[in-house]
Amino acid sequence: MSTEAREDDAPAVPRTPEPPRRRHRWVKPVVVSLLIAIPAGYGAVAAVQSRDTDGDKQIRAEMAGLVDSWPSHLQRSIYQVPVPYSATHVAYYEGNSWKTSSLYVRFTTTGGGLDTFLAQLGTGRTDLRSGHVTIPADQAKRVGWTFPAGHAWSGVTLPQPGKAPTHAVTVDLDDPDAPVVYVVSTTTFG
């Protein structure tokens, strides 16, 4: 008998199954670390972006200055600034911070438009104080408004109860048929 025959005739030894190999041991730690790192990364980016947004937004808005357009209906509603439909040369600026938000609006209207505007604010021409500018210089400077002497300025400040906005209204009555209205409506939070 040859050697080859003996090997073929040998009884088969049953094989024991190999235990399953642990492949890719690195997958689980990588997945776990990604599940932790990705949300943490998003949180860090969000924190950096929101860190000084108030200051950044304020600077960008001040650089842009007044927008030669009507404030949106929503802005006029929130700040309770009823710009007359007949108004022309309308411009606005909105400034926001953590504690206050203000809407600055300038427009030219008619004598009747001024009366309607003041009535909708709950006041009238008789409440305007002649020679009185109600918008503080620091606020006026923010949007490039100046109120030099030699004009027929009149103004009124209308504090509102509760959370309603306060209105500082200054009117240039050099031309009583085409008064120029400057209003700053400010709402305070907290």
C-alpha positions as CSV (number, residue, x, y, z in Angstrom):
1,M,0.0,0.0,0.0
2,S,1.1,3.3,-0.8
3,T,1.3,6.2,1.5
4,E,-1.4,8.0,-0.4
5,A,-3.9,5.2,0.2
6,R,-3.4,5.2,3.9
7,E,-4.2,8.9,4.1
8,D,-7.4,8.4,2.2
9,D,-8.5,5.4,4.2
10,A,-7.9,7.1,7.5
11,P,-11.0,7.8,9.5
12,A,-12.2,11.4,9.3
13,V,-11.6,13.3,12.4
14,P,-14.5,15.6,13.1
15,R,-13.5,19.2,13.0
16,T,-14.5,21.5,15.8
17,P,-16.1,24.7,14.5
18,E,-13.8,27.7,14.8
19,P,-15.1,30.4,17.2
20,P,-16.4,33.5,15.3
21,R,-13.6,35.9,14.8
22,R,-14.0,39.4,16.2
23,R,-13.5,41.4,13.1
24,H,-13.3,45.2,13.0
25,R,-12.7,45.8,16.7
26,W,-12.2,49.4,15.9
27,V,-15.7,50.0,14.5
28,K,-17.5,50.3,17.8
29,P,-15.1,52.8,19.4
30,V,-15.2,55.0,16.3
31,V,-19.0,55.0,16.1
32,V,-19.2,55.9,19.8
33,S,-16.7,58.7,19.6
34,L,-18.5,60.1,16.5
35,L,-21.8,60.0,18.4
36,I,-20.2,62.1,21.1
37,A,-17.9,64.4,19.0
38,I,-20.4,65.5,16.3
39,P,-23.0,67.0,18.7
40,A,-20.2,68.5,20.8
41,G,-18.8,70.1,17.6
42,Y,-22.2,71.5,16.6
43,G,-22.6,72.9,20.1
44,A,-19.1,74.6,20.0
45,V,-19.8,76.1,16.6
46,A,-23.2,77.4,17.7
47,A,-21.7,78.9,20.8
48,V,-19.0,80.7,18.8
49,Q,-21.6,82.0,16.3
50,S,-24.0,83.3,19.0
51,R,-21.3,84.7,21.3
52,D,-21.5,88.3,20.1
53,T,-24.3,88.3,17.7
54,D,-26.0,91.3,19.3
55,G,-23.0,93.5,18.8
56,D,-22.3,92.2,15.4
57,K,-25.8,92.6,14.2
58,Q,-25.9,96.1,15.7
59,I,-22.7,97.1,13.9
60,R,-23.9,95.7,10.6
61,A,-27.3,97.4,10.9
62,E,-25.7,100.8,11.8
63,M,-23.4,100.5,8.8
64,A,-26.4,99.9,6.6
65,G,-28.2,102.9,8.1
66,L,-31.8,103.8,7.2
67,V,-33.5,101.7,4.6
68,D,-35.3,103.8,2.1
69,S,-38.5,101.8,2.1
70,W,-41.5,101.1,4.2
71,P,-41.1,99.0,7.3
72,S,-43.0,95.7,7.0
73,H,-46.5,95.5,8.1
74,L,-45.3,93.2,10.9
75,Q,-42.8,95.8,12.1
76,R,-45.3,98.5,12.0
77,S,-47.7,96.3,14.0
78,I,-45.2,95.2,16.6
79,Y,-43.8,98.7,17.2
80,Q,-47.3,100.3,16.8
81,V,-46.1,102.9,14.2
82,P,-49.1,103.7,12.0
83,V,-47.3,105.3,9.0
84,P,-50.0,107.1,7.0
85,Y,-50.7,105.7,3.5
86,S,-50.1,109.1,1.9
87,A,-46.6,109.2,3.4
88,T,-43.6,109.8,1.1
89,H,-39.8,109.6,1.6
90,V,-40.3,106.8,4.1
91,A,-37.2,105.3,5.6
92,Y,-36.7,103.0,8.6
93,Y,-34.1,101.3,10.7
94,E,-34.6,98.5,13.3
95,G,-32.2,98.1,16.2
96,N,-32.4,95.1,18.5
97,S,-30.5,94.2,21.7
98,W,-31.1,91.8,24.6
99,K,-33.0,94.4,26.6
100,T,-34.6,96.7,24.0
101,S,-35.7,96.8,20.4
102,S,-36.4,100.0,18.5
103,L,-37.9,101.0,15.2
104,Y,-36.8,104.3,13.8
105,V,-39.1,105.7,11.0
106,R,-38.9,108.9,9.1
107,F,-41.5,110.1,6.6
108,T,-43.1,113.1,5.0
109,T,-46.8,113.4,5.1
110,T,-49.6,116.0,4.7
111,G,-51.1,118.1,7.5
112,G,-54.1,115.7,7.6
113,G,-51.7,112.7,7.5
114,L,-49.9,114.1,10.6
115,D,-53.2,114.6,12.4
116,T,-54.2,111.0,11.6
117,F,-50.8,109.6,12.7
118,L,-50.9,111.4,16.0
119,A,-54.5,110.4,16.6
120,Q,-53.6,106.7,16.0
121,L,-50.9,107.1,18.7
122,G,-53.4,108.5,21.1
123,T,-52.3,112.2,20.9
124,G,-52.8,115.3,18.8
125,R,-51.1,118.4,17.6
126,T,-52.0,120.2,20.8
127,D,-49.7,117.8,22.7
128,L,-46.7,118.6,20.5
129,R,-44.3,120.9,22.4
130,S,-43.0,123.6,20.2
131,G,-39.1,123.8,20.0
132,H,-38.9,120.4,21.6
133,V,-36.8,117.5,20.1
134,T,-37.8,114.2,21.8
135,I,-35.3,111.9,20.2
136,P,-32.0,111.8,22.2
137,A,-28.8,112.7,20.3
138,D,-27.3,109.3,20.7
139,Q,-30.3,107.6,19.2
140,A,-30.5,110.2,16.4
141,K,-26.8,109.7,15.6
142,R,-27.3,105.9,15.2
143,V,-29.3,106.6,12.0
144,G,-27.7,109.9,10.9
145,W,-30.5,112.2,12.0
146,T,-29.7,115.7,13.1
147,F,-32.0,118.3,14.5
148,P,-30.2,121.6,14.1
149,A,-31.5,124.9,15.4
150,G,-33.5,127.1,13.0
151,H,-36.2,124.6,12.2
152,A,-39.8,124.5,13.6
153,W,-39.3,121.4,15.7
154,S,-42.1,120.1,17.8
155,G,-42.2,116.8,19.8
156,V,-43.9,114.6,22.2
157,T,-42.9,111.5,24.1
158,L,-45.6,108.9,24.7
159,P,-44.8,106.3,27.3
160,Q,-47.1,103.3,27.2
161,P,-48.3,101.1,30.0
162,G,-47.2,97.5,30.3
163,K,-45.2,96.0,27.4
164,A,-46.5,98.4,24.8
165,P,-43.7,100.4,23.0
166,T,-42.8,104.0,24.0
167,H,-42.9,106.5,21.2
168,A,-40.6,109.5,20.8
169,V,-42.1,111.7,18.1
170,T,-40.3,114.8,16.6
171,V,-41.9,116.7,13.8
172,D,-40.3,119.3,11.5
173,L,-43.1,121.8,10.8
174,D,-41.1,124.1,8.5
175,D,-43.7,123.4,5.9
176,P,-47.0,122.7,7.7
177,D,-48.5,121.2,4.6
178,A,-45.6,118.7,4.3
179,P,-44.4,118.0,7.8
180,V,-41.5,115.6,8.2
181,V,-42.0,113.1,11.0
182,Y,-39.3,111.3,13.0
183,V,-40.4,108.6,15.4
184,V,-38.5,106.1,17.5
185,S,-40.7,103.3,18.9
186,T,-38.9,101.4,21.7
187,T,-40.0,98.2,23.4
188,T,-38.2,96.9,26.5
189,F,-38.0,93.3,27.5
190,G,-38.0,91.8,31.0
